[in-house]
Amino acid sequence: MSVSTQPKSSAPPVRTAHTQHSDVLILGAGVMGLSCALQLLKAGRSVTLLDKGKAGAATSAGNCGTITPSHAQPLTAPGTVSQALRWMLQSDAPLRIKPTLNLERLSWFWHFARRCRDDIQEATTRARAAIALQSRDLLAQLITDEGFDCEFVPQGTLHVWRNQQEFEHAQQDCELLNALGLPVEIKDAQQVHALEPALNDQVIGGLYHTRDAQLRPERYMAELSRRVIELGGRIIEEQLIDRIEHQQDRIQAVHCGQQIYRANEYIMALGAWTPKLAKQLALSIPIQPGKGYSMTYDRPQYCPKIPMVLEERSVCVTAWGSGFRLGSTMEFSGYDESMNRQRLNALERAAREYLQDPHGPNKEQEWYGWRPMTWDDLPIIGRAPEQQNLTLATGHGMLGITMSAATSLLVKQIICAEQPALDPHPYRPSRFTEKQYR
Ligand SMILES: Cc1cc2nc3c(=O)[nH]c(=O)nc-3n(C[C@H](O)[C@H](O)[C@H](O)COP(=O)(O)OP(=O)(O)OC[C@H]3O[C@@H](n4cnc5c(N)ncnc54)[C@H](O)[C@@H]3O)c2cc1C
């Protein structure tokens, strides 16, 4: 049954003082929520965003800011589980799964482990490459067209190694990446130092992914928010959504304490928090927070030019004109809000192993964020099963900034009933309830 939320008479709608209405209500104002808002405002819809904190200030702020279609290969790779088990007792390991009896987390790991197979990995890589590549070009276009001041630089990313055997092993993936339209150049020791003089002499080679790019994420968030407001969007901060009211197959309202928000269409873009509210709609959204850390400094004297991944330590290094950031580590420990000093220290230790000057003299910020991790390492984009007026834009894991522009275009095309520019099938929210997929 379809229940309209629009008033039936032509008389102005009668609403209580604390009820507000818009065409589209977006739950969550991270990079997904803000990007969807921008697309829909440009399509002529009225848009309201709700966030329990400040817009763009959660996971979308302190991340590494790299735009990396080159990361198309998913975490669900053969060998990930055995590696994670070996690292289980090492508290500063790049990937850490904290032992748990939590049933949701156990079920997530079980499904994740089942997907760590060669055949599934290749299909997942293709699906991730498709959205990440389209998104990289859309991001560049958007930032240029809007004149966003967010330190966007399309100069690639460089993955570097200290261990010859691991470097040679990684080169096996180059053929697939090149075939997917993700050009990668192999650099020996001399070439890698010529490309990036900030590396120390322990580095023996690297892979240069030329289609990648970088931006400063907190600046990008500020520019997106500014433009959303300029176009008439409303961003309502410090609004904790506590209840979603629904009747049969439609959402009727979203409640934030005494405030009630109604819309014709709803978008859930709550990142790692998505399952908490999706539960109220009995939606199966298998997302676990994948906790990562970053530390931000002013620029070191020998500052890297190109964003880098220090491979054996899985640490990302990004330098902008305005600063320098070390980030990464992946920890599955539920919604744990503590700062783990050992994991923060591991970032600096890794930088010392690869760089002449590991960080700037002044530390500006220590940060953690929760990546919204699905067990298949694919995002969740599309109409929610059994909720006609709800679209999901979540589960982007390690590539939320990278995939944001293509995600928001797809969401706009779904809501405006347009032909999608990208095959939406791999990202469909219904996959988690399909027997053959689980
Ligand atoms: C260390 C680290 C490094 C990373 N580096 C990169 C990178 O280099 N490149 C890249 O592409 N990606 C990177 N990522 C991943 C990227 O940051 C995320 O995928 C992305 O930010 C997710 O965006 P989002 O909008 O889905 O979630 P968020 O930014 O977390 O937004 C969700 C919003 O929902 C709000 N919310 C939640 N619950 C409620 C509620 N009940 N009521 C109201 N509001 C609510 C939150 O306050 C939040 O603002 C990194 C992540 C980490 C942790």
The ligand as an SDF file (V2000), in Angstrom:
LIG
                    3D

 53 58  0  0  0  0  0  0  0  0999 V2000
   41.8250    6.7070    9.4830 C   0  0  0  0  0  0  0  0  0  0  0  0
   40.9040    6.7850    8.2840 C   0  0  0  0  0  0  0  0  0  0  0  0
   41.4410    7.1440    7.0520 C   0  0  0  0  0  0  0  0  0  0  0  0
   40.6140    7.1850    5.9150 C   0  0  0  0  0  0  0  0  0  0  0  0
   41.1460    7.6170    4.7330 N   0  0  0  0  0  0  0  0  0  0  0  0
   40.3570    7.6990    3.6360 C   0  0  0  0  0  0  0  0  0  0  0  0
   40.8970    8.1530    2.4080 C   0  0  0  0  0  0  0  0  0  0  0  0
   42.0810    8.5180    2.3110 O   0  0  0  0  0  0  0  0  0  0  0  0
   40.0830    8.1790    1.3090 N   0  0  0  0  0  0  0  0  0  0  0  0
   38.7710    7.7770    1.3740 C   0  0  0  0  0  0  0  0  0  0  0  0
   38.0950    7.7690    0.3360 O   0  0  0  0  0  0  0  0  0  0  0  0
   38.2210    7.3830    2.5500 N   0  0  0  0  0  0  0  0  0  0  0  0
   38.9760    7.3310    3.6760 C   0  0  0  0  0  0  0  0  0  0  0  0
   38.4460    6.9010    4.8570 N   0  0  0  0  0  0  0  0  0  0  0  0
   37.0330    6.4580    4.8860 C   0  0  0  0  0  0  0  0  0  0  0  0
   36.0660    7.6340    4.9290 C   0  0  0  0  0  0  0  0  0  0  0  0
   36.4860    8.5290    5.9200 O   0  0  0  0  0  0  0  0  0  0  0  0
   34.6390    7.1300    5.2310 C   0  0  0  0  0  0  0  0  0  0  0  0
   34.2940    6.0750    4.3510 O   0  0  0  0  0  0  0  0  0  0  0  0
   33.6200    8.2500    5.0540 C   0  0  0  0  0  0  0  0  0  0  0  0
   33.9900    9.3730    5.8150 O   0  0  0  0  0  0  0  0  0  0  0  0
   32.2210    7.7950    5.4520 C   0  0  0  0  0  0  0  0  0  0  0  0
   31.3520    8.8830    5.2510 O   0  0  0  0  0  0  0  0  0  0  0  0
   29.8470    8.8390    5.7330 P   0  0  0  0  0  0  0  0  0  0  0  0
   29.2150   10.0940    5.3200 O   0  0  0  0  0  0  0  0  0  0  0  0
   29.2450    7.5480    5.3100 O   0  0  0  0  0  0  0  0  0  0  0  0
   29.9710    8.7350    7.3480 O   0  0  0  0  0  0  0  0  0  0  0  0
   30.2780    9.8920    8.4440 P   0  0  0  0  0  0  0  0  0  0  0  0
   31.2170   10.8980    7.9350 O   0  0  0  0  0  0  0  0  0  0  0  0
   30.6630    9.1620    9.6840 O   0  0  0  0  0  0  0  0  0  0  0  0
   28.8710   10.5840    8.5990 O   0  0  0  0  0  0  0  0  0  0  0  0
   27.7870    9.9890    9.2630 C   0  0  0  0  0  0  0  0  0  0  0  0
   27.0770   11.0730   10.0470 C   0  0  0  0  0  0  0  0  0  0  0  0
   25.9010   10.5310   10.6670 O   0  0  0  0  0  0  0  0  0  0  0  0
   25.7170   11.2090   11.8900 C   0  0  0  0  0  0  0  0  0  0  0  0
   24.8600   10.4050   12.7730 N   0  0  0  0  0  0  0  0  0  0  0  0
   25.0530    9.1490   13.2070 C   0  0  0  0  0  0  0  0  0  0  0  0
   24.0390    8.7340   13.9990 N   0  0  0  0  0  0  0  0  0  0  0  0
   23.1700    9.7650   14.0660 C   0  0  0  0  0  0  0  0  0  0  0  0
   21.9180    9.9630   14.7260 C   0  0  0  0  0  0  0  0  0  0  0  0
   21.3550    9.0140   15.4920 N   0  0  0  0  0  0  0  0  0  0  0  0
   21.3090   11.1630   14.5980 N   0  0  0  0  0  0  0  0  0  0  0  0
   21.8500   12.1360   13.8030 C   0  0  0  0  0  0  0  0  0  0  0  0
   23.0160   12.0030   13.1630 N   0  0  0  0  0  0  0  0  0  0  0  0
   23.6740   10.8340   13.2790 C   0  0  0  0  0  0  0  0  0  0  0  0
   27.1450   11.3480   12.4280 C   0  0  0  0  0  0  0  0  0  0  0  0
   27.2340   12.3840   13.4060 O   0  0  0  0  0  0  0  0  0  0  0  0
   27.9430   11.6350   11.1750 C   0  0  0  0  0  0  0  0  0  0  0  0
   28.1630   13.0180   10.9610 O   0  0  0  0  0  0  0  0  0  0  0  0
   39.2250    6.8600    6.0290 C   0  0  0  0  0  0  0  0  0  0  0  0
   38.6940    6.5470    7.2770 C   0  0  0  0  0  0  0  0  0  0  0  0
   39.5140    6.4960    8.4010 C   0  0  0  0  0  0  0  0  0  0  0  0
   38.9070    6.1550    9.7420 C   0  0  0  0  0  0  0  0  0  0  0  0
  1  2  1  0
  2  3  1  0
  2 52  2  0
  3  4  2  0
  4  5  1  0
  4 50  1  0
  5  6  2  0
  6  7  1  0
  6 13  1  0
  7  8  2  0
  7  9  1  0
  9 10  1  0
 10 11  2  0
 10 12  1  0
 12 13  2  0
 13 14  1  0
 14 15  1  0
 14 50  1  0
 15 16  1  0
 16 17  1  0
 16 18  1  0
 18 19  1  0
 18 20  1  0
 20 21  1  0
 20 22  1  0
 22 23  1  0
 23 24  1  0
 24 25  2  0
 24 26  1  0
 24 27  1  0
 27 28  1  0
 28 29  2  0
 28 30  1  0
 28 31  1  0
 31 32  1  0
 32 33  1  0
 33 34  1  0
 33 48  1  0
 34 35  1  0
 35 36  1  0
 35 46  1  0
 36 37  1  0
 36 45  1  0
 37 38  2  0
 38 39  1  0
 39 40  1  0
 39 45  2  0
 40 41  1  0
 40 42  2  0
 42 43  1  0
 43 44  2  0
 44 45  1  0
 46 47  1  0
 46 48  1  0
 48 49  1  0
 50 51  2  0
 51 52  1  0
 52 53  1  0
M  END
$$$$
